[in-house]
Amino acid sequence: MAATAAIYGVGFCSFSDNLSKKKLIKRRGNGSIIGVRSICSRREVGSVVRCSSSSKAVAPLESEGDGRRCVIEEDEEEGGGGDVMRFKMSDFKVLDRVSIGLGGRADEVVFEAIVKDSNSPLHNIKVVLRKLVSTQAKRRGMRAIEVLKKLVRRKLMYHSYSMQVYGYISSPTSGRGSFTLVHGYHGSFSLRHWLQQSDWLPTLEATLALDEDSVRRVGDDTVGGSAVSRQLRITRILMRDLLIGVNYLHSHGLAHTELRLENVHISPVDRHIKVGILGNAADFDEDGPNSSTLDNNMDRRQMMIAFDMRCVGFMMAKMVVRELMDPLIFLKFKSFLMKGNDPSCLREFLLQTLSRNSPSGNVGLQILDRNWGAGWNLLSLLLATKPSKRISCLDALRHPFLCGPRWRVAPSMDIIRWGLGSTAVRITEEYIYKQPQRNRLSYFIELMEMLNAHSRPKNWLELLPGKWRLLYCTGRQIGLTLRQPSARVLIGDVYLTINRASKLNTSISFTSDIGFTVMNGRDWPHDKSGITGKLEVNSLFRLTSGRRLYLKEEKTSEKLSFGQPNNQDSLAQKLSAKKWRKLVPHKEFPSSLPVAKLVSADIEVTMSLGDNLNQSDVTPSNIVHELRVQVPPEMFDLSRLVCGTYVDSRLLVLRGVNGSALLFTRSMC
């Protein structure tokens, strides 16, 4: 008696009691092999069925003998793969509870059970029974078993980083067979549920059993410490484990496509992250219907890897910045990226979005700020707008943010530029600028200028347009404390809005927006209320290529003059230190550097006040005079801007006619 069955993802096999295993080889006209199919003998091996692998998927058919739907694969080349077990419902003792972390979709019914069959290798082991109701759900279950056969060749990696799929339960029901997937139980919580616990950090540390041996896996050498250090250590462990698991899939030609905190579990047994049952995993080598038109003909593999890496970026953002677990805040976060904003500006966006009185104390922002802002850099690479710019799993594993202090990492020039800019921004946020701080800021700005990667005018025309917020000026700093001005004016944010007049030429328009408040009364140190206003300066510039000269002084050949003779140490002396020698790609200090030369036209100045002035001694002319005293002269008189020396997606440095530098960050207002 012969029975036939369909192989999901393999082809067709016929079974006969008196047939041995054979191969059917299909050839092209020239004799080359197109594919191999097997004819296997049906043997009584209990509930275990072995099957062969193939890249083509066909719709499953029910067997004619017993009505069961089966999935049969066997790896001919590797000498046999893993086992897919066909269970019966009587093999299990179904429990009366289901863990919250196992919640499935609307077309799935989830049970927890213990295998009670004494002949099964899973005897007394807790498993999950996932009953798949809809046709689409059954297709996901079949796909999970098919993927199992592709991954199980490296059993150690599969068992460490994938949720183990043991087999299925299939039974006929009113003409249509029901399908229940049997997979491993890896704890009651998904990663999302872990992070939602009030005491998630100590509980997760206890679950992972962190000790000195385990933290060495991420290049660390200590346990405990502050909340920031502990959370950074946990983040490194989870992210490295997640990336290893995702890279394991990518190296086998698979994309996960459903990486979310809800689909990831942490096993308390082997303390590894499990990346789900892979029911929607997609093959790289199967062309989609519109693959030729996806993102400038980018091939399917790059697109699918980029999609997975973006999902990893969202998971990392939620792990670090726990405020993003709030659906409303995460919606703003995702909308910011969907609008095409550069993810390198996420820090500026989150500083404005998150409350300063957050319950978590903004620990996530402190973590990302550590190590020269390496966390922001990794997050921006994972969430890059262009798929081709997103970082791969292997490169992410080598990133300084995921490497502890015991590991020496040679940073790329991009990370060095990022670190210099991030450190300069952090110094500007100190608010009190003592001379050592001012000198250090000048050094960092000058180093950024020497490492500028976008020196051509076309690069400037692409990166300049946008709204920039003034962070710092290396020129004079004059405030209100030690003076008695006729008008008490408090300067707010100062913005520089740059628009390209036409794509046909190099003309660009600059608009300086200076927000201010005219404070009333003598109690201004404590009461900052008053009349708000705005000063707007407009000018049209023409951008050309040029060079900025670095003049050597007569007495000392090494000392360079940058138009700031008050600095105690020169850039040359700073760069002569050992730690900076490998940083600058110049063997000797250049006499000039390429810059974007700015040639201005006439300027137009307008000022508006929110209310009428109620002080007789305060006039608009007094207000304008006070603005000119406190605001850098280059922002009041745009014609004093002569060149741009550094630009990237988030930072901008412009130089004035007197040599002072203005540092801007791209604004997300």
Disulfide bonds with the S-S distance in Angstrom:
none
